[in-house]
Amino acid sequence: MRNMSRKQLVLVGGGHAHVFVLEAFARRPMSGLEITLLTKEPMAPYSGMLPGFVAGHYRLDECLIDLKRLCDAAGVHLIEGAAVGIDREKRRVFLANGSPLPYDVLSLDVGITPDVDEIAGADAHALLVKPVSLFAPKWQALVARATASDGPRRIVAIGGGAAGVELILAARYRLTASQTWEQRRQDPFTYTLIAGTGILPGHPPRAQRLARAALTERGIDVVEHDTAVEIAPHHIRLRSGRQIASDAAIVSTKAKAPAWFADTGLARDAAGYLALRPTLQTLTDEDIFAAGDCATVIEHPRPKSGVFAVRQGPILARQLRGHLETRLLDPFVPQGAYLSLVSLGEKSAIASRGSFAAAGHWAWLWKDWIDRRFMNRFNR
């Protein structure tokens, strides 16, 4: 039973930013405060390790954050479910089952959803990268089918961003690198990357060249400046009319904000993401905070990337505590230049920051160290 005489902080979503909030309140509890985490899954996938999981470098359990354990440590109530709406006047969050959840202060870290409205058949015939929790078992099933003589052989990734590049290279490493030379000669896999806006848009030119060289060296066909409009069981049709043979399509193209945001009355940016102040409060309601990919700090927009959700985590924890205690908050200015690490299938990666970019095994070791340190921090 909830104690309504205490302040109610409700965290919606088990994203990267909220795990920092759980850790912060576990380390330093706040008297008179009751915290609830509403999440679809008690084991939250860490997206930074997804390409390593696809390549076979990590087990699935190594990529999951145990939210229940974090909640137990922080004395937080965990509710498995999804939010579908907010009644700001009565200060309630509505769950998918119709139940209301009261709050005094609310924080949203619910991520984004795939935007495949313009690709017919994607929901039925493709492996959508988001949400990761659904992608992971589908990938494992694909690997199992690929071991059969009549299993899928023509693998296609759609999306030329970091996720698409990483996943097609990881898929090649997992499926092809384990074959003997005779197996490759008799029953070869083929790989294609459909990159409508080019390779690694938004990354420095040298990083783009390094990625292109890695794709070419590994025999991956790249289709640029053409986009997928239909995915069928054995082919992908492009806007130009061209068809690409495909037995398995992995989609990591653009995403969108949750549809239920539109009915909350909260201000949103042009793309539908929650509009935030530099304090991570929504423009519309100072008692509602947000972080991660589902929101945009209007004065300091940044790419939708896990690195920014992780950076926002400690800031969000500090802002929530400050708002509950004094309501006096300092604005947060995110960094401009940031480190990007793009894995290349085997244990190598591209590291870039600003105009600098380089690749090698050392970059993968760096990425592996960062990812494992992050996971160890929350799963100890």
Secondary structure by P-SEA (a helix, b strand, c coil): ccccccbbbbbccccaaaaaaaaaaaacccccbbbbbbbcccccccccaaaaaaacccccccccccaaaaaaaacbbbbcccccccccccbbbbcccbbbbbbcbbbbcbbbbbccccccccccccccccaaaaaaaaaaaaaaaaaccccccbbbbccccaaaaaaaaaaaaaccccccaaaaacbbbbbbbbccccccccccaaaaaaaaaaaaaabbbbbccccccccccccccccccccccccbbbbbcccccccccccccccccccccbbbcccccccccccccccccccccccccccccaaaaaaaaaaaaaaaaaaacccbbbbbbcccbbbbbbbccccbbbbbccccccccaaaaaaaaaaaaaaaaaccc
